[in-house]
Amino acid sequence: MTPYNGAITFRSYRSTDRDWVHAAHLHHYEKAEGFSPDFGDAVSGALDLLEARIGDGRSRFTIAEAAGHRVGCIFFCAETAAAGRIRLFYLDPAHRGRGIGKAMLTGILDHAAREGVETVLVSTFDRHRDACRLYAALGFLGTTGAERTAFGQRLRQVDFTLDLADHRTG
């Protein structure tokens, strides 16, 4: 485990974390964001895809803990020899704004660069302003799609791309 400011530790995902990842996403997105219950199916499908890649050394799945309790997760999957995607990036709102999300994301980007990945992709919605700002601050370039209905909400997806040749940590 890697300590973060003495209060947060990061560790590898275990299959026993699945229920927490699923519940944390559902609780936040259904309660705080108003997403419809079918969002749970999307999270389950993403976890199925990710867990099929759990043994792939180029991918990295991280859980953040505070005082032994899970508070965040981020999943990176190398999809081709040159590109990988971040999925299910979540940090409990009580732990946001302290650099923990940035540390989680930077750890993934450092790993991807060491693995020879050239391009990292991630998608979110434009209403997730803090996430969009974090990606932009780390050099990701975003493209906003047309408004559409997803999970019972009118949303605009933002697809971010980072060229790791330009990646600098710090």
Backbone as a ProteinNet text record, in pm:
[ID]
protein_1_A
[PRIMARY]
MTPYNGAITFRSYRSTDRDWVHAAHLHHYEKAEGFSPDFGDAVSGALDLLEARIGDGRSRFTIAEAAGHRVGCIFFCAETAAAGRIRLFYLDPAHRGRGIGKAMLTGILDHAAREGVETVLVSTFDRHRDACRLYAALGFLGTTGAERTAFGQRLRQVDFTLDLADHRTG
[TERTIARY]
83	0	87.4	40.9	111.2	32.9	93.5	17.7	2.4	-108.7	-131.6	-158.6	-67.3	-79.9	-111.7	-66.4	-85.4	-228.1	-324.8	-463.9	-525.9	-472.8	-528.6	-423.5	-465.9	-376.5	-438.3	-351	-392.8	-346.8	-434.9	-401.2	-467.1	-423.6	-483	-623.8	-707.7	-844.8	-842.2	-936.4	-959.2	-1104.4	-1132	-1269.3	-1367.4	-1320.8	-1408.8	-1447.3	-1386.3	-1421.5	-1539.2	-1575.5	-1677	-1808.2	-1859.8	-1987.7	-1978.6	-1866.4	-1851.2	-1846.1	-1768.1	-1758.5	-1897.2	-1970	-2104.3	-2195.3	-2197.4	-2285.3	-2248.2	-2118.9	-2075.6	-2120.1	-2103.1	-2146.8	-2299.2	-2370.9	-2516.5	-2564.8	-2512.4	-2556.1	-2534.1	-2414	-2384.2	-2467.4	-2464.4	-2527.3	-2679.4	-2737.6	-2883.6	-2930.7	-2863	-2907.6	-2865.5	-2738.6	-2688.1	-2711.1	-2708.9	-2717.6	-2855	-2938.1	-3071	-3073.6	-2967.6	-2965.3	-3070.5	-3122	-3221.7	-3154.3	-3234.5	-3178.3	-3103.3	-3128.8	-3055.9	-2906.9	-2867.3	-2724.9	-2652.1	-2719.6	-2659.6	-2618.3	-2698.4	-2662.3	-2534.7	-2520.5	-2399.4	-2276.1	-2289.6	-2176.6	-2141.7	-2241.7	-2216.2	-2146.8	-2192.8	-2129.3	-1984.8	-1959.2	-1821.2	-1733.9	-1784.9	-1707.1	-1679.5	-1776.5	-1753.6	-1638.6	-1640.3	-1533.4	-1398.6	-1396.7	-1271.9	-1217.4	-1302.8	-1255.2	-1201.8	-1248.1	-1193.9	-1048.2	-1006.2	-869.7	-783.5	-831	-763.6	-620.3	-592.6	-458.7	-364.7	-414.6	-334.8	-243.4	-115.7	-21.1	-17.9	-67.6	-68.7	-183	-284	-397.4	-369	-439.2	-423.8	-558.4	-594.9	-720.2	-684.7	-721.4	-680	-800	-786.1	-883.9	-814.6	-883.9	-835.2	-908.6	-833.3	-892	-853.6	-944.4	-920.5	-959.5	-866.8	-891.7	-952.1	-902.2	-948	-1080.9	-1139.8	-1267	-1244.1	-1305.9	-1293.1	-1362	-1289.5	-1345.3	-1333.4	-1261.5	-1245.7	-1194.5	-1209.2	-1159.6	-1130	-1038.5	-1008.7	-958.2	-1004.2	-968.3	-907.2	-792.8	-729.9	-712.1	-757.7	-746	-675.7	-564.6	-497.4	-583.4	-634.7	-726.8	-657.1	-549	-465.7	-320.8	-228.7	-88.1	-58.3	-134.2	-104.4	-199.9	-316.3	-416.9	-482.3	-524.9	-597.4	-704.4	-796.5	-911.5	-926.3	-962	-996.1	-1146.5	-1186.4	-1328	-1356.4	-1481.7	-1533.1	-1445	-1403.2	-1325.2	-1423.7	-1405.8	-1497.8	-1420.4	-1458.1	-1405	-1521.5	-1537.9	-1644.8	-1638.6	-1752.6	-1753.7	-1686.3	-1688.5	-1625.2	-1473.6	-1416.7	-1271.1	-1223.8	-1314.6	-1278.9	-1218.4	-1143.8	-1087.2	-958.6	-899.4	-775.6	-658.5	-678	-570.8	-567.8	-661.8	-663.6	-698.2	-799.3	-836.3	-721.7	-652.7	-537.3	-428.1	-404.6	-303	-342.7	-471.4	-518.2	-496.5	-536.8	-525.4	-379.2	-297.6	-155.5	-87.4	-124.5	-69.7	-103.1	-224.5	-266.3	-187.5	-172.6	-100.7	46.1	106.9	246.5	259.2	166.8	166.9	152	55.7	31.8	156.9	221.4	342.9	452.5	469.9	571.7	541.6	412.9	372.6	377.8	419	431.5	302.5	199.3	74.6	97.8	51.6	72.2	-44.2	-166	-285.6	-377.3	-425.2	-521.5	-652.8	-761.6	-895.5	-980.2	-1070.6	-1168	-1289.4	-1406.2	-1530	-1603.5	-1667.9	-1751.4	-1862.9	-1936.4	-2041.2	-2005.5	-2047.9	-2008.6	-2056.1	-2159.6	-2206	-2108.2	-2015.3	-1912.8	-1794.5	-1819.1	-1722.6	-1588.4	-1590.4	-1463.7	-1380.1	-1444.3	-1372.8	-1316.6	-1398.2	-1352.5	-1232.4	-1237.7	-1124.9	-999.4	-1015.1	-900.2	-835.6	-915.1	-859	-788.1	-849.7	-788.7	-659	-656.5	-536.4	-419	-449.2	-343.1	-311.1	-369.6	-333.3	-425.9	-533.2	-629.7	-700	-730.3	-809	-947.2	-1051.4	-1187.5	-1267.1	-1355.6	-1451.1	-1589.8	-1676.8	-1811.8	-1907.5	-1985	-2082	-2214.7	-2305.4	-2439.6	-2516.3	-2609.8	-2693.7	-2778	-2789.3	-2869.4	-2926.1	-3019.6	-3075.8	-3002.7	-2952.9	-2887.1	-2919	-2955.8	-2985.5	-3092.1	-3188.8	-3299.6	-3265.4	-3151	-3104.4	-3066.9	-3079.8	-3027.7	-2881.6	-2790.2	-2646.7	-2567.5	-2452.7	-2354.1	-2228.4	-2192.6	-2071.8	-1950.8	-1846.3	-1718.8	-1616.7	-1554.9	-1450.9	-1316.1	-1234.2	-1101.9	-994.4	-889	-774	-646.5	-552.8	-422.7	-313.7	-226.4	-107.7	-0.8	36.8	131.4	271.4	301.1	432.2	442.2	327.8	324.3	300.6	282.7	247.6	364.9	335.7	431.9	361.3	421.7	361.7	417.6	345	396.6	295
-118.8	0	125	224.2	351.5	454.1	513.3	613	743.3	809.9	941.6	1037.4	1129.4	1225.9	1157.7	1035	963.8	920.3	959.7	927.4	836	835.1	756.4	656.3	534.4	435	387.9	346.7	293	148.5	63.6	-77.7	-131.2	-249.8	-314.8	-363.7	-357.1	-408	-558.6	-606.6	-749.9	-779.6	-901	-935.4	-910.4	-912.1	-883.5	-735.7	-650.9	-508.3	-482	-579.8	-559	-503.7	-564	-518.2	-372.7	-335.2	-196	-101.9	-135.8	-50.5	-30.9	-138	-131.4	-44.3	-70.5	4.4	152	183.7	323.7	400.6	340.8	406.5	423.7	319.7	329.4	434.1	431.3	527.3	670.5	697.4	833.8	873.7	791.9	833.1	829.6	740.9	741.3	849.4	863.4	959.4	1102.5	1124.4	1260.7	1310.8	1220.2	1261	1235.1	1156.5	1128.2	1028	947.7	848.3	741	683.9	577.6	447.4	354.1	227.5	145.9	168.6	92.2	125.7	232	262.1	145.3	76.7	-39.3	-147	-167.2	-265.7	-224.1	-93.8	-44	-65.5	-41.4	-62.1	-210.8	-295.7	-440.8	-487.3	-437.4	-473.7	-427.9	-306.6	-255.9	-340.7	-376.4	-460.1	-597.7	-654.3	-783.1	-772.6	-667.3	-648	-628	-547.8	-519.1	-642.6	-714.6	-832	-940.6	-942.9	-1037.7	-1004.7	-881	-835.7	-823.2	-872	-848.3	-903.4	-1007.4	-1064.8	-1001.3	-909.5	-841.4	-739.3	-760.9	-672.5	-530.6	-508.3	-372	-289.3	-355	-285.6	-264.1	-168.6	-143.1	-100.6	-164.4	-135.7	-99	20.8	74.1	107.7	74.8	110.6	206.7	314.6	408.9	380	378	353.1	463.2	491.3	582.8	507.3	493.8	422.5	284.9	216	80.9	71	184.9	185.5	233.1	163.8	202.5	336.2	426.3	558.7	595.5	516.9	550.2	434.1	448.7	346.7	410.7	348.8	387	261.7	244	126.6	173.3	115.9	143.5	11.2	3.9	-116.8	-84.1	-150.3	-135.9	-207.6	-132.1	-190	-236.4	-170.1	-209.5	-191.2	-219.9	-199.4	-51.8	36.9	179.6	259.6	204.1	285.1	208.9	286.5	229.9	326.5	276.2	355.9	349.6	464.9	475	455.3	376.1	348.7	353	378.5	371.4	446.1	566.1	651.8	717.2	689.9	741.4	773.5	884.2	919.9	973	919.3	962.6	1114.7	1181.8	1328.2	1384.1	1311.8	1359.2	1368.4	1303.9	1301.3	1381	1449.5	1527.1	1661.7	1719.8	1852.5	1855.4	1739.1	1732	1673.2	1655.4	1602.2	1451.3	1384.6	1237.9	1186.4	1244.3	1203.4	1225.7	1339.3	1367.4	1263.2	1225.6	1123.7	989.1	954.8	829.4	830	939.5	949.9	954.2	1028.4	1037.1	900.9	824.5	689.1	601.1	613.3	536.7	582.1	713.4	764.8	724.2	727.8	683.5	536.4	455.1	312.4	292.4	359.7	345.4	384.8	493.5	537.6	431.9	374.6	269	146.5	121.1	4.3	30.1	150.9	181.8	225.6	252.6	301.6	443.7	473.5	605.6	700.1	646	728.9	674.2	764.4	726.8	799.1	724.1	775.6	766.2	859.1	853.9	934.9	889.2	960.3	993.9	1109.1	1152.6	1238.5	1304.6	1394.8	1537.6	1632.5	1772.3	1826.8	1768	1813.9	1778.5	1687.8	1651.4	1747	1870.7	1978.7	1955.7	1904.2	1880.3	1775.8	1670.6	1567.7	1626.7	1706	1768.2	1859.7	1936.2	2023.9	1943.5	1833.6	1749.4	1693.9	1639.7	1585.8	1695	1809.7	1920.9	1965.9	1972.1	2015.9	1921.1	1794.3	1696	1679.4	1765.5	1766.3	1692.2	1634.5	1568.3	1673.3	1637.4	1721.5	1659.4	1741.7	1690.2	1730.7	1641.2	1667	1638.1	1738.2	1724.6	1682.8	1579	1528.9	1602.1	1563.5	1621.6	1575.2	1656.9	1619.8	1498.9	1406.4	1286.2	1239.9	1148.5	1092.3	963.6	958.1	837.9	827.9	710.7	684.5	780	814.1	899.3	1047.2	1087.1	1226.1	1276.8	1408.1	1471.4	1505.9	1446	1456.9	1482.8	1543.2	1557.2	1482.4	1381.3	1305.5	1384.7	1382.3	1443.4	1330.3	1315.5	1215	1284.1	1242.8	1301	1206.5	1265.8	1191.9	1257	1174.9	1224.8	1151.4	1229.5	1173.7	1162.7	1040.9	1021.7	1072.2	1098.6	1157.9	1295.8	1358.9	1490.4	1484.4	1364.7	1349.2	1387.2	1475	1514.3	1504.8	1438.1	1430.3	1539.9	1562.7	1659.6	1746.4
0	0	0	-69.7	-74.9	5.8	111.1	187.9	111.7	131	74	188.2	213.3	322.8	455.2	472.8	597	624.4	542.9	571.3	466.3	346.8	236.7	191.3	164.6	105.7	-25.1	-115.8	-244.2	-250.7	-298.8	-314.7	-439.9	-478.8	-595.5	-564.4	-665.5	-658.5	-636.7	-556.7	-536.9	-574.6	-612.7	-651	-536.8	-413.8	-299.3	-292.6	-374.8	-381.1	-474.1	-554.5	-657.9	-601.9	-496.1	-441.5	-395.3	-334	-291	-411.5	-513.4	-633.2	-693.1	-707.5	-765.1	-678.4	-548.7	-457.6	-450.8	-448.3	-440.8	-564.1	-680.7	-803.6	-805.7	-769.2	-769.9	-671.3	-550.9	-449.1	-497.8	-547.1	-590.7	-713	-815.3	-941.1	-937	-858.8	-847.7	-751.2	-636.1	-534.3	-569	-596.6	-618.6	-760.6	-857.8	-997.5	-1058.7	-991.1	-1043.6	-1157.8	-1173.7	-1280.8	-1252.8	-1358.2	-1347.6	-1302.1	-1250.2	-1200.4	-1305.4	-1435.7	-1537.5	-1539.3	-1468.4	-1455.3	-1387.9	-1297.3	-1230.3	-1328	-1433.8	-1535.8	-1608.6	-1634.5	-1701.6	-1613.8	-1484.6	-1392.4	-1387.1	-1376.5	-1373.6	-1500.7	-1615.5	-1741.9	-1749.5	-1702.2	-1701.5	-1609.5	-1492	-1399.7	-1459.2	-1530.1	-1596.4	-1696.3	-1778	-1876.7	-1808.8	-1704.2	-1634.2	-1564.1	-1495.1	-1422	-1515	-1638.9	-1736.7	-1769.1	-1739.2	-1768.3	-1642.6	-1530.2	-1403.1	-1400.6	-1474.7	-1476.6	-1577.3	-1656.3	-1758.6	-1690.1	-1691.4	-1623.5	-1676.5	-1796.8	-1851.8	-1794.9	-1742.1	-1683.1	-1534.6	-1476.1	-1331.8	-1275.7	-1164.3	-1095.2	-952	-909.3	-779.6	-692.3	-564.7	-461.1	-364.6	-328.9	-227.9	-97.5	12.7	143.5	241.1	332.8	444.2	570.9	662.3	788.4	764.2	660.2	630.3	557.9	522.2	449.6	306.6	211.6	71.6	47.9	-21.4	-51.1	-197.7	-276.7	-417.1	-498.4	-630	-722.1	-856.9	-928	-1066	-1136.6	-1258.1	-1336.7	-1468.2	-1503.7	-1632.2	-1703.2	-1827.6	-1907.2	-2038	-2063.6	-2192	-2295.2	-2392.5	-2490	-2617.1	-2653.7	-2768.2	-2725.1	-2815	-2782.4	-2756.4	-2817.9	-2808.6	-2720	-2687.1	-2617.3	-2503.2	-2403.4	-2289.5	-2243.9	-2162.5	-2119.1	-1967.7	-1910.5	-1769.2	-1757.3	-1658	-1634.2	-1484.4	-1452	-1315.4	-1214.2	-1249.5	-1159.9	-1063.9	-936.3	-834.3	-706.9	-644.6	-513.5	-431.7	-312.4	-223.5	-207.8	-218.3	-209.5	-84.1	26.6	150	138.6	37.7	21.1	-100.1	-165.9	-284.7	-246.3	-340.2	-320.4	-240.3	-216	-137.5	-216.2	-347	-430.3	-440.1	-376.7	-378.7	-518.2	-580.8	-716.9	-813.7	-798.5	-884.5	-862.4	-738	-708.5	-768.7	-760.3	-819.3	-969.9	-1034	-1179.2	-1222.9	-1152.4	-1187.2	-1174.5	-1072.7	-1058.2	-1177.5	-1227.1	-1345.2	-1467.7	-1484.9	-1601.9	-1598.6	-1481.8	-1468.5	-1506	-1457.4	-1490.9	-1641.6	-1701.2	-1845.3	-1925.6	-1885.8	-1955.8	-1944.1	-1825.1	-1805.8	-1890.7	-1916.4	-1994.9	-2145.3	-2185.1	-2327	-2394	-2314.7	-2370.8	-2421.5	-2540.1	-2600.4	-2576.2	-2569.3	-2559	-2450.9	-2364.3	-2260.8	-2290	-2284.2	-2311	-2184.1	-2169.1	-2059.8	-2102.3	-2061.7	-2093.5	-1965.1	-1965.5	-1854.1	-1912.6	-1828.3	-1875.5	-1838.8	-1920.5	-1898.9	-1764.1	-1706.6	-1574.7	-1463	-1489.8	-1391.8	-1407.9	-1369.8	-1393.5	-1325.3	-1202	-1132.5	-1205.6	-1253.4	-1328.6	-1457.4	-1527.7	-1652.4	-1626.3	-1517.5	-1483.4	-1450.8	-1379.4	-1345.6	-1471.9	-1561.6	-1685.3	-1764.4	-1777.5	-1852.4	-1785.8	-1653.3	-1581.3	-1603.3	-1630	-1653.8	-1802.2	-1885.8	-2027.3	-2120.7	-2070.7	-2158.1	-2243.8	-2366.4	-2456.3	-2468.5	-2451.9	-2451.8	-2573.1	-2614.7	-2721.4	-2666.1	-2671.5	-2617.4	-2727.5	-2699.2	-2794.4	-2783.6	-2867.9	-2868	-2744.7	-2702.1	-2588.6	-2626.3	-2532.1	-2554.4	-2420.5	-2426.3	-2304.3	-2270.4	-2147.8	-2097.2	-1948.9	-1905.2	-1763.9	-1710	-1795.8	-1756	-1746	-1795.7	-1787.5	-1926.2	-1946.2	-2067.6	-2037.2	-2112.6	-2084.6	-2212	-2193.6	-2300.8	-2256.6	-2332.4	-2301.5	-2347	-2265.3	-2301.8	-2309	-2425.2	-2446.4	-2440	-2344.7	-2324.6	-2375.9	-2431.2	-2482.8	-2431.7	-2388	-2345	-2422.5	-2487	-2553	-2446	-2408.8	-2298.6	-2330	-2456.4	-2488.4	-2422.8	-2400.4	-2337.7	-2187.5	-2131.3	-1990	-1899.5	-1807	-1704.4	-1570	-1473.5	-1340.5	-1253.2	-1142.6	-1047.5	-988.4
[MASK]
++++++++++++++++++++++++++++++++++++++++++++++++++++++++++++++++++++++++++++++++++++++++++++++++++++++++++++++++++++++++++++++++++++++++++++++++++++++++++++++++++++++++++

